[in-house]
């Protein structure tokens, strides 16, 4: 995951995406948190590229990921970001539905899933 983050900081999004996808393949074999962490990073890559469709798909996968252990990301950040994408896509009802799922939880110190 560190290599993916390095590519992200260099704005080399194709290499970062490939790195995270490889990490997910490896992580899926062991039911680890790597998949959730990779999905989380992929969502930020797609957001930076304004690729709302891919971002939405990744966020919907992330919210269902059993490896997602950070309560803030699970209950606050991800539902809010899903709501925002639906809003941008003009799907107001779905945006409101996801907005209503957001729970206000302060971020945990050191709890970043990445």
Secondary structure, 3 states (H helix, E strand, C coil): CHHHHHHHHCCCHHHHHHHHHHHHHHHHCCCCCHHHHHHHHHHHHHHHCCCHHHHHHHHHHHHHCCCCCCHHHHHHHHHHHHHHHHHHCCCHHHHHHHHHHCCCCCCCCCCCCC
